[in-house]
Amino acid sequence: MQFKEIIGQDTLKRQLIKAVNENRVSHAQLLLGPEGSGSLPLAVAYAQYLSCEDKQPDDSCGVCSSCRKYQKLMHPDLHFSYPFFAKHKDDTALTFIEQWREAFIANPYINLDIWRGYLDAENKQANINIAECHQIIKKLSFKPFESKYKVLILWLPEYLDKEGNALLKVIEEPQPNTLFILVAQNQDQILNTILSRTQLIKVPTLAYNDIKDYLITRHHQTETAAAEIAYLSNGNLTDALRMLQHDAKSYHALFVQWLRFCFANKGLDVLTFVEQTAKMGRENQKNFLRYGTNFIRECCLILADAITMVHLPERELDTAKKMASVMNIPKAQAIVEELEKAHYHIERNANPKILFLDVSLQIIKILNLKTIPTGNHYIPN
């Protein structure tokens, strides 16, 4: 994988390339970034650049023998470790390497749910077991075979239990030219003994414009559709790609219409809306609620006189200003809480018709009857 294939993260790409060119490559590094930020493809592109036989100023060449093998994830000096769903105690990452190559090549912005879909996971819990730790030690005990560096990329070290302490020696005192790259999402869940032995590199969430431009140029989305998906994804490209697999539609008009029905307390129109949303399918229902949550939060920024921080297309911004005129921050926060609870229950297969009716009634109470639902911490108007 080349750096040019990775969305955004230009500053970090330059930082990694500079470290290689100045011969400042730490033997143990931790790329820490949220899901969908591109930490894993960055690690692979970085390893490919290290091994490239004809490095360019801003990327690997992509055509040398080493690069061609990296593109297929079949270089003899490139190794992977990752959580898996072991059927036998002696299973290791190598047992599932073919599935791993297929999954990563199909989508470098893979997450654990996507990875689970490539395996016969059943109800097993993902982990990185002691057999895999011993396999890592074995892999890294040999000198590089073809390239200057032998690289092991460990995805999601959060799934290393206390058995991970077996890796401390190989991390702290590796063989010459052996590089250990950890790719993580949650620093607090990593063993402190491992964390303290790595150089931390923080990977930020992707910028709104990076995701929007990617959806337009690579997936041929319209400006409006790309803007809405980028807005909903909150910097998570994995989420953005998932949304592409479902019906492309604008949630803005439907959500604003819903709020207007609730504000005017139009019972029959609310019932029509409930019937409509109940037929949308769960993924679209979740995306709709997520859009609503984000939209109301933008209204809160307007109410707090932080208009410069609002990130909405012009048409939606105008609507948000009008909506902000009929609510205050406690009301907006109460609506957000109802939408978040609804999203939680949709994920857990709640009946959508009953759920959206209940949420509609709560929003009517908040907007029309000016009543903050009891049981929360918001101050009523």
C-alpha positions in Angstrom: 0.0 0.0 0.0 1.3 3.5 -0.9 0.8 6.7 1.0 -1.1 8.2 -1.9 -3.8 5.6 -1.5 -4.5 6.8 2.1 -7.1 9.5 2.6 -5.9 12.7 4.2 -3.3 12.5 7.1 -0.8 14.5 4.9 1.1 15.9 7.9 1.6 12.4 9.4 2.7 10.9 6.1 5.4 13.6 5.8 6.5 12.9 9.4 6.9 9.2 8.8 8.8 9.7 5.5 11.1 12.2 7.1 11.9 9.8 10.0 12.9 7.1 7.4 15.0 9.5 5.3 16.8 10.8 8.5 17.3 7.3 9.8 15.3 7.9 12.9 13.1 4.8 12.8 12.2 3.6 16.3 12.1 -0.2 16.6 8.8 -0.1 18.5 6.1 2.4 17.5 2.4 2.7 18.4 0.0 4.3 15.9 -2.9 5.4 18.0 -6.0 6.7 16.3 -9.8 6.2 16.3 -11.6 3.8 14.1 -11.7 4.9 10.5 -8.8 7.3 10.8 -6.5 5.2 8.7 -4.0 4.0 11.3 -3.7 0.5 9.8 -3.2 1.5 6.2 -0.7 4.1 7.4 1.3 1.3 9.2 1.3 -0.8 6.0 2.3 2.1 3.7 5.0 3.0 6.2 6.4 -0.5 6.2 6.2 -0.6 2.4 8.2 2.7 2.2 10.8 1.3 4.6 11.3 -1.8 2.3 11.0 0.0 -1.0 14.0 -0.5 -3.3 13.5 2.8 -5.1 12.1 5.3 -2.6 10.6 8.5 -4.0 10.6 11.8 -2.2 7.0 11.4 -1.0 6.1 7.7 -1.4 7.3 4.2 -2.2 7.8 3.5 -5.9 5.0 0.9 -6.1 6.7 -1.1 -8.9 9.8 -2.7 -7.4 9.9 -6.3 -6.3 9.4 -5.4 -2.7 6.4 -3.0 -3.4 4.7 -5.6 -5.5 4.9 -8.2 -2.8 3.7 -5.6 -0.2 0.7 -4.8 -2.3 -0.4 -8.5 -2.0 0.7 -8.6 1.7 3.0 -11.5 0.8 6.4 -10.0 1.5 8.5 -12.5 3.5 9.6 -9.8 5.9 6.1 -8.5 6.5 4.2 -10.1 9.3 0.8 -9.4 10.9 -0.8 -10.1 14.2 -4.4 -9.4 15.0 -7.3 -10.5 17.2 -9.1 -13.7 16.0 -11.7 -16.1 17.2 -9.7 -19.2 18.0 -11.3 -22.6 17.6 -8.3 -24.4 19.0 -5.8 -23.3 21.7 -2.9 -23.6 19.2 -4.6 -21.3 16.6 -2.5 -18.3 15.7 -2.9 -15.3 13.3 -1.2 -17.4 10.7 -4.2 -19.8 10.7 -6.3 -17.0 9.3 -3.8 -15.2 7.1 -5.6 -15.8 3.8 -8.8 -14.3 5.3 -6.8 -11.4 6.6 -5.2 -10.6 3.2 -8.6 -10.8 1.6 -10.2 -8.5 4.2 -7.5 -5.9 4.2 -7.1 -5.7 0.4 -10.9 -5.3 0.1 -11.0 -2.5 2.7 -7.8 -1.2 4.4 -10.1 0.7 6.8 -11.3 -2.5 8.3 -12.8 -2.7 11.8 -13.4 -5.7 14.1 -17.0 -6.1 13.0 -15.9 -6.3 9.3 -13.1 -8.7 10.3 -15.5 -10.9 12.2 -17.5 -11.3 8.9 -14.6 -13.0 7.3 -14.3 -15.6 10.0 -16.5 -18.3 11.5 -16.7 -16.3 14.7 -19.9 -17.8 16.1 -20.3 -16.3 19.6 -16.5 -16.5 20.4 -14.7 -13.5 21.8 -11.8 -12.0 19.8 -8.4 -12.1 21.5 -4.7 -12.5 20.8 -3.7 -15.7 22.7 -0.5 -17.0 24.2 0.1 -19.2 21.2 0.1 -16.1 19.0 2.6 -14.4 21.3 5.0 -17.3 21.0 4.5 -17.2 17.2 5.4 -13.5 17.2 8.6 -14.2 19.2 9.5 -17.0 16.8 8.9 -14.8 13.7 11.0 -12.0 15.0 13.9 -14.1 16.1 15.2 -14.4 12.6 17.0 -11.8 10.5 15.3 -10.1 7.6 15.1 -12.3 4.6 15.0 -9.9 1.6 14.6 -6.3 2.9 16.6 -4.2 5.3 13.8 -4.4 7.8 11.7 -7.2 9.2 8.3 -5.7 10.2 5.5 -7.0 12.4 2.3 -5.0 12.4 0.1 -5.8 15.4 -3.5 -4.6 14.9 -5.5 -3.9 18.1 -3.0 -4.7 20.9 -6.0 -3.9 23.2 -6.9 -7.6 22.7 -3.6 -8.8 24.3 -4.3 -10.0 27.8 -1.7 -10.5 30.4 -0.1 -13.1 28.0 1.2 -10.0 26.1 3.9 -9.6 28.7 5.6 -12.5 27.0 6.4 -10.0 24.2 8.2 -7.5 26.4 11.7 -8.8 25.7 11.3 -8.9 22.0 9.8 -5.4 22.0 12.6 -4.0 24.2 15.5 -5.9 22.7 14.6 -6.9 19.1 16.9 -8.4 16.5 18.7 -5.7 14.5 16.5 -4.0 11.9 13.4 -5.5 13.3 10.4 -3.1 13.5 7.4 -3.6 15.7 4.4 -1.4 14.8 1.3 -1.5 17.0 -2.0 -0.1 15.6 -4.4 0.8 18.4 -7.7 2.7 19.1 -7.8 2.8 22.9 -4.7 3.6 24.8 -6.3 2.9 28.2 -6.8 -0.8 27.2 -3.2 -1.5 26.3 -1.0 -3.2 28.8 1.1 -0.5 30.5 4.2 -2.7 30.2 3.9 -2.7 26.4 2.8 1.0 26.2 5.8 2.2 28.0 8.1 0.5 25.5 6.8 2.1 22.4 7.1 5.5 20.7 3.6 7.0 20.5 2.4 8.5 17.2 -1.1 9.9 17.4 -3.4 9.6 14.3 -6.2 12.2 14.2 -9.7 11.7 12.9 -10.1 12.5 9.2 -11.1 16.0 8.2 -14.7 16.5 6.9 -13.4 17.8 3.5 -11.0 14.8 3.1 -13.9 12.3 3.4 -16.2 14.4 1.3 -13.7 14.8 -1.5 -12.9 11.1 -1.4 -16.6 10.1 -1.7 -17.0 12.4 -4.7 -13.8 11.4 -6.6 -13.6 7.7 -5.7 -17.2 6.8 -5.3 -18.9 9.3 -7.6 -21.2 10.7 -5.0 -23.0 13.9 -5.6 -21.9 17.0 -3.7 -25.0 16.8 -1.5 -24.7 13.1 -0.8 -21.0 13.2 -0.1 -21.5 16.2 2.3 -24.2 14.4 4.3 -22.2 11.2 4.6 -19.0 13.1 5.6 -21.0 15.0 8.2 -22.6 11.8 9.6 -19.3 9.9 9.7 -17.6 12.3 12.2 -14.2 11.6 10.7 -14.6 7.9 10.5 -14.1 6.6 7.0 -15.1 3.1 8.0 -18.5 4.5 8.9 -18.7 6.5 5.7 -18.0 3.5 3.5 -20.6 1.5 5.4 -23.2 4.2 4.7 -22.5 3.9 1.0 -23.8 0.3 1.1 -27.2 1.5 2.1 -29.8 3.6 0.4 -28.5 7.0 -0.6 -30.9 9.6 0.7 -31.0 13.0 2.4 -32.1 12.8 6.0 -32.2 16.6 6.4 -35.6 17.3 4.9 -37.2 14.3 6.7 -35.7 15.2 10.1 -36.7 18.9 9.9 -40.2 17.8 8.8 -40.4 15.6 11.9 -39.4 18.4 14.2 -42.0 20.7 12.7 -44.8 18.1 13.1 -43.8 17.7 16.7 -43.5 21.4 17.3 -47.0 21.9 15.9 -48.3 18.8 17.7 -49.8 17.4 14.5 -50.7 13.9 15.6 -51.8 12.5 12.3 -48.7 13.8 10.5 -46.6 12.3 13.3 -48.2 8.9 12.8 -47.6 9.1 9.0 -43.9 9.9 9.8 -43.7 6.9 12.2 -45.1 4.6 9.5 -42.6 5.9 7.0 -39.5 5.6 9.2 -40.5 2.1 10.4 -40.0 0.9 6.8 -36.6 2.5 6.2 -34.5 -0.5 7.5 -32.4 -0.5 10.6 -29.2 0.9 9.1 -31.0 3.9 7.6 -32.9 4.4 10.8 -29.6 4.5 12.7 -28.1 6.9 10.2 -31.3 9.1 10.4 -31.0 9.3 14.2 -27.3 10.0 14.0 -28.0 12.8 11.6 -30.6 14.2 13.9 -28.3 14.1 16.9 -25.5 15.9 14.9 -28.0 18.5 13.6 -29.4 19.4 17.0 -25.8 19.7 18.4 -25.1 22.2 15.7 -28.2 24.1 16.8 -26.7 24.1 20.3 -23.6 25.8 18.9 -25.8 28.4 17.3 -27.6 29.0 20.6 -24.2 29.3 22.4 -23.1 32.0 19.9 -20.5 29.7 18.4 -21.6 30.0 14.8 -18.0 29.9 13.6 -17.8 26.3 14.9 -20.9 25.1 13.0 -20.2 22.7 10.2 -23.3 22.6 8.0 -24.0 23.2 4.3 -25.5 26.6 3.7 -29.1 25.3 3.2 -29.0 23.2 6.4 -27.3 26.1 8.3 -30.2 28.4 7.4 -32.7 25.7 8.7 -30.6 25.2 11.9 -30.8 28.9 12.7 -34.6 28.8 12.3 -34.8 25.7 14.5 -32.5 27.3 17.1 -35.0 30.2 17.4 -37.7 27.9 18.8 -35.6 26.0 21.4 -33.1 26.7 24.1 -30.0 24.6 25.1 -31.8 22.5 27.7 -34.5 21.6 25.2 -31.9 20.8 22.5 -29.9 18.6 25.0 -33.0 16.8 26.0 -33.9 16.0 22.3 -30.3 14.8 21.7 -30.7 12.4 24.7 -33.9 11.0 23.3 -32.3 10.5 19.9 -29.2 8.8 21.4 -31.4 6.5 23.4 -33.4 5.6 20.3 -30.2 4.8 18.4 -29.1 2.5 21.2 -32.4 0.6 21.1 -32.5 0.4 17.3 -29.1 -1.3 17.5 -30.7 -3.8 19.8 -33.6 -4.6 17.5 -36.3 -2.5 19.2 -39.6 -2.3 17.4 -39.1 0.8 15.2 -42.8 1.8 15.0 -43.2 1.8 18.8 -39.8 3.4 19.2 -40.3 6.3 16.8 -43.8 7.0 18.2 -42.4 7.2 21.7 -39.6 9.5 20.7 -42.1 11.7 18.8 -44.2 12.0 21.9 -41.1 13.0 24.0 -40.1 15.6 21.4 -43.7 17.0 21.4 -43.4 17.3 25.2 -40.1 19.1 24.9 -40.9 21.5 22.0 -44.7 22.0 22.1 -45.6 21.5 25.7 -42.2 22.9 26.9 -41.6 20.0 29.3 -38.2 18.4 29.8 -38.7 14.6 30.3 -38.3 13.7 34.0 -35.4 11.5 35.0 -32.6 13.5 33.3 -30.4 16.2 34.5 -31.6 19.0 32.2 -33.1 22.2 33.6 -36.7 22.7 32.4 -37.7 26.0 30.8 
